[in-house]
């Protein structure tokens, strides 16, 4: 979208990172902030005061404050579908009606969790959570990050329609004492319904007389769940205004609440609410999601960076990267503005990454000496909970050393051993990994994604781009449209016998 406010940013001469530190003794204080038990360090990016001011002018032009206020007021911000974005209501912000409804539904969710814990469903040792996309990625991340030693149940997650995924998911579960949780906003998602049908058959084949009685549905379309055979008393709802990738704050996370305990789920929401308050009320120049968005836009728009790499140096956060891939690329992977015009500039970068230190031995060669610039994000946890303190110390030192090496580099007369440096990174250091801090971290990423979208003028709350391939697959499954396919696709179908 053409805008004069981009011109000062695009024309601004960037200094090397080491020069930025040398020229500004207060740089560290200026670009580090501590919020909700998280220390954010954006000092190793190319942002400086002049660039931040230029981005603030751009944000003002794009009406950032007005759109942010509309989001928190529960007004319509999803313009293509004429809906508010009501995931904030799950953590206490939005219209009073939406907040009250979310609280009432959370009370119903709590009652069901209490009933399960009171053995109203009989003995329960395991749970199979079925969904896809946001209906799985968020709860799976929560349980993997927080429930490895604390989970009271054997929790398995199933999303892929691949039969191997089904067999692997059910392998450790006892069908006689397993509950099914099926999460689908519309309750029409083909993969989810196919996996639900297979799971129902599995329970029945192993002697469960009433498999639907051991099935909980989480949906925004309760009528569809009823038609599928789920009893009304086992249906949990969330709002049509809660997008799948923003839904972990809702009843979609009933599996996580059962695994981690209700108190942990409430702490997750409170941590997110604390980050929401920071995003809503802090001064723009100290607003961490907004500053992070400025850095994102600096690298995509000015330097043409097409990817951003995220490396959690904590095995418990290994699922954060796929979670962020959906959050950021499904939200902002758009080429049209919210009013249907061409964006005219890059939008979301490709998010990729992996867990440190494994990734150092796989992809860091390119990051240090490759021909593309990739902004890197390190995430680490200060507190050691693993029982091997020297291992944890080495883990943290590796994370910090990589950021230093990317920035400073190392010159050598041997070109193959020379590091150019001046490669940007940011670091997020968590005091500890608990439910409240994880909630704040995930809310930070949501609000950062939102800030990027507002400045680019796009709608982060729809996802029409995922529909075309699904529609063609559905038509082919119904025996339609094959004559309209390209020769390559027809040959693949014939060769595979489908």
N, C-alpha and C positions, 0 to 999 in steps of 0.2 A: 504494500500500500504506500504510494508516494507520500512523503512527509518531509518538510524542511527540517523538522526536529532531528531527523537521522543524520543530516549533513555534518554537524559538528563532530558526531561520533565517528562517522566514516572518514573524515578528514584528519582526525586527531593523530598526531605522531606518538606511537607507543614507545615507551622506554623499556629496556631490558629489566627483568625482574630484580636482578641484583642491584641495578642502578636505582630502582625505586626504593629499595631499603636504604641504600647509601644516602640518598637525597632527603629522606624523611625519617628522622629518628622516632617519630610517633606512629609510624606506619602500622606496627603490630597492634597497638591499642585501637587504631582507627578501623581496622578490618578484622577484629576478633570480637565476638560477643558470646556471652554465656546466658542461655535460656533453658529453664526447666531441666537442669542437670546435664546440659549438652554444651560443649565448647565448640564454637564454629570459628574456623580460621580460614579466611579468604584472602590473607595477606600475600600468598604466593600466586595470585592472579594479577592480571595487568590493569585492574581497576585502580584509579587514583581519584583524588577529590574532584578534579575537573571532569573526568568521565562520569563519576557518580552524579554530579550536578547536571551534566548533559542528559543522562538517562532520566533524572528526575523531571527535567523539562519535557522529555518525550512522554514519560508516564502521565504528566499533567495534561499534555495534549490529547492523549488517548483516553482521558477521563478515568484514570485508574481508581482514584478515591471514590468516585461516584459508583463505579461498577462493583468495587469491593463492598461498599455500603449496601448496595442492592443485594449482593450475595448473602451478607449477614442479616439482612432484613427479611430474607425469604421471598424476595421478589423474583420475577421471571428473568433469569439470566441465560437459560437454555433457549435461545430464540428460535431455533429451527423446530423444536418440539413444544415450544410455548410452555415451559415448565420452570419452576424454581429448581435449584440444586440443593436438595434437602438433606444431604449427608451431615451438614452442620447441625441440623436439628437433633441428630442422635447424640450430640455432645453439648446441647444446650443453647445453640444460637439459631436464629431464624424467626419466622412468624410465631406468635404465641400459640396459634392453633397447631402448627407443625411440631413445635417443641412439646406441647401437651400430648399430642397423638404419639410421638416417638416415645415419650415417657410411659404412656399407657401400654404400648406394645412391649416395651422393655420389662414392665411389670409382669405381663403375660409370659414373656420369655423366662423371667426369673421363676415364675410359678412352675413352669414345665421343668426347668433345671432342678428345682427343689423336689418335684415329684419323682424324677428319675433317680435322684440321690436317695430318696426315701424308699426306693425299690418298688414304686408303683408299677413299673414295667418288669418287675422281677429282677433277678440278678443281672447286672450289666457289666461285662468285662471289656467290651470293645465297641467301636463305633466306626462305621464306614460312611464318610462324607462324600457325597456325589455332587458334582457340579462341573463348571468349566469357566475359564477366565476369572473374572472377579469373584465368582461364586466359590472359588477354591483358593486362588492365590493368596488372598489376605488371611483367611483362617489357617491355611497351611503354614504361612510364614509365622504367625503368632505361636502356633503349637511347636513348630520346630525351634523357634528362638527361645521360648520361655518354658517349654514343657518337657524338655529332655529328661530331667530328673524329677520334675514335679508332677507330671501328668498322672492322673489317677486311672486313666483308661488307656487301652491300646487304640490309638486313633490312626486310621488309614484314610488317605485321600485318593479319589478316583476322578479323573477328568477325561483322559484320552479314550476314544472309542476303540482303540487298538485292543484286541482280546488279551494280548500279553499284559497290558496294564491292569485289566480286570483280574486276571489270575494272580498277579503279584500283589494287588491290593487286598484280596481276601485271604491270601495264604496264611497269615498268622492269626486270623480271627476265628472264633468259635461261633458258628451260626446260631446256636441255641441261646447265646448271651450277648449277641451283637444287635445294636440299633442301627438303623439306616437314617441318615440325614440327607435329604435331597434339596439342593438350593438352586433355584432358577427363577429369575425375575418374572418371566412370562409364562413359565412352565410349558414352553413349546420347544425348547432347545433340543435338537435331534440327538446329539451325543448324550446329553444328560438323561433323556427319557429312555434311550436304548440301554444305558448302563443301569438305570433304575429297574427296568424290566428284567435284566439279567440278574440283578441282586435279589429281586423278589423271587425269581425262580430258584436261586441258590438257597435262600432260606427255606422255601417250600420243599425242595428236594432233600433237605436235611432235617425234615420233620417239624418245622415251625408251622403250626396249624393256621395261624393268622399273621402272615408276614406284613400286611399293611398296618396291623396293630403295633408293629415294631418300627414303623416308618414315620419320620417327622419331615414335613415339608416347610420350606422357607421360601416365600414368594411375594410378589406384589399382585399376583393374580390368583386369589384363593379359589375362585370358581373353577379354574382349570385344574388346580390340585384336587379339588373335590371330585371332579369328573374322572381324574386319574385313579381314584380309589382311596385317597387319603382321608381319614376321618377329620372332621372339623376341629375336634379337640387337639389334634396333632399338627395343626397348621399355624405357623408363625408368619406374621406379615411385616413387610417394610414398604415404604412409600414408592410410588411411581417416580417420584423426583429424586430417588437415590440411585445413581448409576452403579452398575456392577462393580467397576473398579474403585468405587468409593464406598462400598457396602460393608466392609469389615466391621464398621462401627454399629451395625444393625444386628438383627437376629441371624443374619448369615453366619455370624461367629458363634452360634450356639454351641458348636462342637468345641471351639476354643474355651468357652465358658465352662463347659463340662470338664474339659481336660485340666484347666488351670485353676478353676474355682471362681465363684462370682466376684469375690473381692478383686481379683486380678483384672477381670473384665471392666469393673468400675474404675480401677486405677488407670487402665488403658484410656478410657474416655476422658478422665480428668487430665491426663498428660496432654492429650490432643487439645482439650479445651484451653489449657494453659498456653499452648502454641498459638491457638486461634486468637487469644487475647493479645498476645504479642503482635501478631500480624495485623490485627484490627486497630490497635491503639498506639503502638510505638511510633516514634518520629520516623519519617521516611528514610532518612539517611542512616538510621540504626535498625531498620526493619530487615531481619535476616532473610526471610524468604524473598523479599524484594531485591536485596543486594545480590543474592544468589542468582536471581533471574537476570539482573543486569550483567553479571559475568557470563551467564549462558548466552545472552544476546550479543555480547561483545564478541564471543568466539564464533558464533554461527554467522552473524551478519557482517562483521568487519574482517575476520580472518578466514571465513569460509570453512570452519571446522564442521564436518558432517557427522562426527561421532563424539560421544562423551563416555569415558570409561569409569566404572564404579567398582572399587575393590574394598569390600569389608575384610578387615584383618581380625575376624572373629568367626569361627566356624558356625556359630549359632545364627549368624546373619547371612548364611549362604544362599537363602531364598530371596534376599532383598533385591537382587538384580532382576530376576524374572518379574517380581512384583513391580519394580520401577519401570520395566520395559512396557508393561501394559499401561500403567498409570500415565507415563509421559508420552509414549508414542501413540496410544489410542486416543489420548486427550488432544494432543497438539500436532499429530501427524496429518495436517490438513493443507490444502492448497487454495481454499476459498475462505474469505472472511465471513464473519457472522451475518453479513448482509448479502452474501452470495457473489461477491466480486473476487477476482483473483488477488491473492495475497501479494504477489509480486516480489517476494523475497523468501529466503529459506525459513522454514518453521522448525519443527522439532528435530534435533539430531538423533541419530541411532544410539540407543543406550546399550552398552555391553559391559562385560567385566567378569569377575570371578573372585574367589576367596584367596586372600593372601595367607601364607606365602607361596602357595602353589602357583599362582599366576605369575610370580616373578620369574619362574623357570619355564614360562610358556610364551608370554606376550610382551614382556617388558623390554625385550630387545628392540621391538618396533617403537615403543614409547620413548626410549632414550635416544635411539640413533636412526629411526626410520625417517622417511621423507614427508610424513604427514604430521601435523600438530594435533594432538588429542588432549583436551583438558581431562585431567584425572582427578577423581574424588576418592580420598581415603577415609574409611570409617573404622574406628577402633574403640575399644572399651578399656578404661583405665583400671578398673578393679579386676583382680584375678579371682576367678571362681573355680578354676580347674584343678587346683591341688598340685600344680607343677610350676611354682613361681618363676623359675629360671626360663622355662619355656615361654611363659607369658611375657617376661621381660624381653626376650629375644624377638617375639612376635611384634611387640610395640616398637622396638628399635628398628626393625626392618621397615615397618610402615613409615616411621618418621624419616629414616635414611633415604627411602625412595623419593619422598617429596623434596628433600634437600638436594639429591642428585639431579632430579629433573630441573630444578631451578638453577643450580650453580654450574652443573656440568663439570668437565675436566678436559683441559686441552692437552694434546699430545702431538708430537711431530709425525706420529704414525696415524694416518687418517682413520684406520680401522679401530684405533683405540682412543679416538677423540670423541668427547661428548660436548655437543654444542650448548647444552643448557638452555635457559630461557623458556622452559616448557612448563606450562601452568598446572597447578594442582590446588585443591582445597582439601582441608582435613576437618572431619567431624569426630570429636572425641567425647564419648559418652562416659559419665562418671561410673555408671554400672549399667548392666542390661537387665532392667526390670520392666514391668508392664507400663508404669507411668512414663518412663523415659522413652520406651519404644513408641508409645502413643504420640508423644511430642515429636519424635523423629519422623514418623509417618505423616503427621499433620504438616510438618515443615515441607515435606516433599509435595504434598497436595497443594499447599498455598503457593509454593514456588512455581508449580505447574500452572496454576491459575494466573499468577502474575505474568508469566511469559505469554499466556494466551491473550490477556487483556492488552498488553503492549503491542502484540502482533495483530490485534483486532479479530481473533478467531474464537470460535465457540469450543471450549474444552469439554463440553458435556454431552455431545452426540458422537456417534461412531458409525456413520453410514458406510464407511469404507470396508467394514467387515461383512457386509451383506451379500455382495455380488457373487463371490465364490460359493457361499452357502446356498444361495438361490439356485445356481447352476447344478450343484451337487444334488439338491433336492429334486430338481427336474429330472436329472439323469436317473435317480433312484426310482422315480415314478415312470420311467420309460419314455420321457419326453425330451425333445430338444437335441437329440443326438445328431440329427441331420444338419443342425446349425453349427456344429463344432468344427474347429480347424482339423486338418488332416493329422497333425501330430497327436492331438488329444484322442481322436478316434482310434488311431493306431495303438496308443498306449492302452486304451480300454480293451481293445481286441486281444492284445498280447497278454494282458493280465486276466483275461477271461471274465471281465465284469461288464 
